[in-house]
Amino acid sequence: MRASLQLEQESMENSEQLTIPAFGYELIREVLIPELLGKETPEILYWAGKHLARKFPLISMEEVISFFEEAGWGLLRVLKQDKNGMELEISSPIISRHLKLKTDSCYKLEAGFLAEQIQTQMKVRTEAYEEIIKKTQSVRFILRWDMKDTVTE
């Protein structure tokens, strides 16, 4: 049993050092997934993001920011927050490339992930919407909640 645990830990450590070419990531994200899911792609990706967040519960915004970077989704930063919501932004060379090439990229996976993480952390129902910001070649996420609409685990 102990040897199995050590082997699993070594495998995880080795995988953390691996990187994949952006081309491979883009093939899956921009070509394969939309072909498999069709016109339902945005909605399915949003719920898939929520599902991922439940699989990887994070306890702080700092952990969410680190997760985005480790997942290769981009550099996430908080723009502003008030009692009714918050705005975040991600940027990365891949996002810049998509916007320069004018691809019809969808960032619903990330939006769903953020909505579920914040909902879990704050214990209030949360929804997220994304906006493409061409000027800064980034994606802005607008998260909204109602402090009266609490959720229980």
Secondary structure, DSSP 8 states (H G I E B T S, - for coil): -HHHHHHHHHHHHHHHH----HHHHHIIIIIIHHHHHGGGHHHHHHHHHHHHHHHS--SSHHHHHHHHHHHTS-EEEEEEEETTEEEEEEE-HHHHHHHHTT-----HHHHHHHHHHHHHHHTEEEEEEEEEETTTTEEEEEEEEEEEEE---
